[in-house]
Amino acid sequence: MLVFGTLAVIAGLLLFIFLTGQLTGLLMESANGDSAAYALLHFNESAIVICFVLLEAILFIKFIPNEEDYDKKRGVGYQEPLKQRKVPTKSLLRIIICCALAVVLVLPFFSAGIYTLVSEDGIKSHFIVDTKEYSWDDVTAYKVDCDSSRGLSVNFTMNDGSTFEVLHGPKSATKKFSDKYDDTLAFLVDIDTRLKAKGITKNVTHMETAVAFYKGGEQELWEYVSVLTGYSEIYPDGDELPVTETDAQ
């Protein structure tokens, strides 16, 4: 039962993620289909709620006493007074299952409206409606970093102090974006060029990690990374980056 319950939790989460992605994709196309843009979805909190609700429901179903348990404890033939009767086990199980399914089916409609929109015009925070909107002219600094487990990350700092990481997390892109850019990194190379032309400061850290993570892999991806990290400027001929004891370049 516990194995089946675990599989049910996983299936519920996968269904939730699929529905959220599909709904966000539809919303993206209808609201931003005329621009090259992608959305970073934010449904981790909702997924945790779903996982908790489903797991608790399954454990509850597993360990809730049934009518046979009551009969064994009280003796065969015992009749509990009508006013003290508990909700029948089968009815309670139906309620639990329906509530769990409702959570899986309803939350995607809510989560689909929570995302960060990144486009050629700038960045928007969307929580059902647009809550914050920035153009690329609002960027005061940005940081390119690399982690040995997650890869490259790009953070933009706006003139009000807000920061946005624009690479990690599930994404949903408009058709126009997919037609124009073969990868999110290609889009960020264009943004990097625009910001450098404006004299915006870029901070690059852990360049050695980026070289080890990307170089030798897909060539086109590495070309984007080498531009974003500034490697192509430091070593235009593609020379190997010397090993140093410092993380920052």
Summary of the structure (lengths in Angstrom):
residues: 249
radius of gyration: 25.8
end to end distance: 54.2
largest distance: 89.4
contacts: 684
relative contact order: 0.13
helix: 52%
strand: 21%
